[in-house]
Amino acid sequence: MDRVTRAKLDSLVHLLASSGGRGLGSVQDVARRFQLDPLLVQRVAEEQGVSLEGRGFAPPADSPDGTEAPVDPNQSTQVMSIAELHRES
């Protein structure tokens, strides 16, 4: 993991620990603020025991009726814990 991403994650963990998630907005807002993937932000928040507003993700903007695109069961996203990310570096 590069230094910039590590610094973003460390800052996110510090913010979540100090604020308890109050006043931070949704997962999307926090992800945009730290320029991180929303799934990663959600996972880090869960690890820290913090519940962010609007845990659900907005439907894709290109979806005309607001429904989500079908999910491919063969596609998965693995999000590692903070401890695992630090061990890899």
N, C-alpha and C positions, 0 to 999 in steps of 0.2 A: 504494500500500500504506500502511496506517495505521501510526502510530508503535508501537502495541502489538505488531502482528504482526512488524514489523521488529525490535523488541527481542527477541521470542521467538526469531526465526530467528538473530539474532546470538548470543544465549545458547546456542542449540542448537549452532551452529558452534563456539563456544568450548568447550563441554563435550565435544563429539566430538573436537576437536583435542587437548584436554588429557588426556582419559582413554583415547583410542584405542578407545573402545567397550567397554572392560573394565568389568564390573560395572554396566552400565546397564540390563540386562534386554532385553526384546524391543522390536521396533518399536512395538508397541501400548503398552507401558509408557512408553516415551519420549514417544510422541505424547500420551498422557494427561497426563504430567507437564508438558509445555509447552502443552497444549491446542491441538495442531495436528493436521492430518490425517495419518494414518499413511503415506499415499502420499508426502506431502511430506517427512516425516521419513526415510523410506526413501531418497528421492532425494537429500536433503542428505547422509545418511550415505554413500551411494555416491560422491558428489562428493568427500567428504572422505577417501575410501579406508578407511572404517570399516565393519566387518561387525557388525551387531547380531544378537543371538540371535533365534531365532524369526522369521525374515524372512517366513514365510508368514502369512497373515491367518486368523484364526479364522473358522469358518463363522458365518453370521448366527444370532443367538440364537433367532429365530422359526422356524428350520429344525428340524422335529421329528426328522429322522433324521441331522442333522449334516452333510448335504451342502450344497454351495454352490448358490445360486440360479443359473439359467442366465445366461450372459453375453450381453448384447446386442451383436453385432458393430458396430452403428451408433453405439454410445455409446463415447466415449473421454474419458480424463482427461489433460489436458496439465499437466505439472509443469515449471515453468521452473527454470533454475539460479539459484543465489543471485545471481550477477552480473547476470542478466537482471532479477531482481526489484528489485535496487538501481537499475538503470538506469531502470526504469519510474517510479520515484518522483521 
